[in-house]
Amino acid sequence: METMARLISSLRLWWRSPVSRSTDCEPQMIAQGWNDYAKAWKAEEFRVLPGNVVKHLGDEWTAEDTTEEGTTYGLDEASVAKFSTLLDDELLRKYLPAHCDEGLEIGPGGGRLTSLLLPKTAVLHAADPSEAMLKRLKARFPTNSSLRPHLTDGMSLPPLAPASLDFVVSFDVFVHFEPRLVFWYLRQIKPLLKTGGVGIIHYASVITPIGWRQFEADLEGNVRQRTSFCAFGTMCPQLMEHFLKALDLQVISSDVGMIPRDAITIFRKRD
Ligand SMILES: C[S@@+](CC[C@H](N)C(=O)[O-])C[C@H]1O[C@@H](n2cnc3c(N)ncnc32)[C@H](O)[C@@H]1O
C-alpha cells in the first residue's frame, strides 16, 4: 500500500515537472516543429524572389518573398543573389582553416551550409534532432563519405571525442532558441573544440530594428509559453558576449554584422 502511494506521488511529480514531458519541453517542441516541416516540404510550394529557385530544403529561406512577410534576414537583393558566396567568403573562409580534419554542424537541416562545409572538412559531424531533416540531408549528399549525421535529443551534442573538433558551426538554428538553450549548447561545445578551435554561431538579436519587430510580432502568441516552433529567440550580442566570457571562450566578435536581422558570433577556444 505504502509502495503504491509512493509510486502515485512520484508520478504526480513527474507530471508536474516542466521538462519531463516531451510536450512541455521547449527544445523538443522546436525540433518537432521542424521535423513536421521537413516531412511536409515540397519544393514547388514556395514563392521566392525572382531569379531564385528552390531545389533543396532551405533554399526557400535564402530568398523569402518579401512581399509575403519574408525578411531574407534583412539582406538586400544583391546579397541574396550571392548568398552562398557571402556565407563562404565572410564566414567560412575568413574564420576557418582552408582544410579541417573534423568539424560539427548543429542543425544542418537540408544541407544549405553543409554543402559549403563538406569540401573543407575531412569528417563533418551533422547533429539534428529531426529525423526527417537528416533523411533529406543524406539524400542530398548520398555518396559523401565525410558526412556523419547524428540524431540528437535537441539538447545534447553527440558523444564526440573531447578536443577533437576544429570548428562548430550553426546557421539559422540558434535564432529560434531562448538564452538558456544557447548557453546549454555553448557549454557542451567548449570541451569538444581543439585548442584554437573556432565556433561560428548565428543567433537572434532583438536589438536590431528587424529583430525587434520580429520579437513584437511573436510576443502575444508566445507570452504564456512558446506556441510557435519558429518564434524568434530573445537573444542579443551583449548576452552572447557574457555567455562566452563566462565560459572563458575568446570572443573574436559577438556580432560580425553580416546579417541585418540577427547576429553571428565568432569565438575561439584559448591556448
Ligand atoms: C531553419 S532550419 C536551418 C537548417 C540549416 N542550418 C539551414 O541553414 O538551412 C533549423 C534546423 O535546426 C534543427 N533544430 C531544431 N531544434 C534543434 C535543436 N534543439 N538542436 C539542434 N538543431 C535543432 C531543425 O531540425 C532544422 O534542421
The ligand as an SDF file (V2000), in Angstrom:
LIG
                    3D

 27 29  0  0  0  0  0  0  0  0999 V2000
   15.6070   26.6900  -40.0130 C   0  0  0  0  0  0  0  0  0  0  0  0
   16.3560   25.1340  -40.0940 S   0  0  0  0  0  0  0  0  0  0  0  0
   18.0110   25.5610  -40.6520 C   0  0  0  0  0  0  0  0  0  0  0  0
   18.7010   24.4460  -41.3640 C   0  0  0  0  0  0  0  0  0  0  0  0
   20.0850   24.7870  -41.9420 C   0  0  0  0  0  0  0  0  0  0  0  0
   21.0220   25.1200  -40.9180 N   0  0  0  0  0  0  0  0  0  0  0  0
   19.9750   25.9040  -42.9540 C   0  0  0  0  0  0  0  0  0  0  0  0
   20.5040   26.9900  -42.7080 O   0  0  0  0  0  0  0  0  0  0  0  0
   19.3540   25.6940  -43.9910 O   0  0  0  0  0  0  0  0  0  0  0  0
   16.5950   24.7080  -38.3920 C   0  0  0  0  0  0  0  0  0  0  0  0
   17.2810   23.3850  -38.1800 C   0  0  0  0  0  0  0  0  0  0  0  0
   17.6010   23.2450  -36.7890 O   0  0  0  0  0  0  0  0  0  0  0  0
   17.1920   21.9800  -36.3360 C   0  0  0  0  0  0  0  0  0  0  0  0
   16.8970   22.0640  -34.8900 N   0  0  0  0  0  0  0  0  0  0  0  0
   15.7150   22.3570  -34.3060 C   0  0  0  0  0  0  0  0  0  0  0  0
   15.8340   22.3070  -32.9780 N   0  0  0  0  0  0  0  0  0  0  0  0
   17.1290   21.9910  -32.7180 C   0  0  0  0  0  0  0  0  0  0  0  0
   17.8550   21.7740  -31.5250 C   0  0  0  0  0  0  0  0  0  0  0  0
   17.2820   21.8850  -30.3300 N   0  0  0  0  0  0  0  0  0  0  0  0
   19.1530   21.4490  -31.6150 N   0  0  0  0  0  0  0  0  0  0  0  0
   19.7510   21.3430  -32.8410 C   0  0  0  0  0  0  0  0  0  0  0  0
   19.1060   21.5370  -34.0090 N   0  0  0  0  0  0  0  0  0  0  0  0
   17.8090   21.8560  -33.9530 C   0  0  0  0  0  0  0  0  0  0  0  0
   15.9750   21.6700  -37.1840 C   0  0  0  0  0  0  0  0  0  0  0  0
   15.6190   20.3170  -37.1590 O   0  0  0  0  0  0  0  0  0  0  0  0
   16.4190   22.1750  -38.5360 C   0  0  0  0  0  0  0  0  0  0  0  0
   17.1640   21.2160  -39.2060 O   0  0  0  0  0  0  0  0  0  0  0  0
  1  2  1  0
  2  3  1  0
  2 10  1  0
  3  4  1  0
  4  5  1  0
  5  6  1  0
  5  7  1  0
  7  8  2  0
  7  9  1  0
 10 11  1  0
 11 12  1  0
 11 26  1  0
 12 13  1  0
 13 14  1  0
 13 24  1  0
 14 15  1  0
 14 23  1  0
 15 16  2  0
 16 17  1  0
 17 18  1  0
 17 23  2  0
 18 19  1  0
 18 20  2  0
 20 21  1  0
 21 22  2  0
 22 23  1  0
 24 25  1  0
 24 26  1  0
 26 27  1  0
M  CHG  2   2   1   9  -1
M  END
$$$$
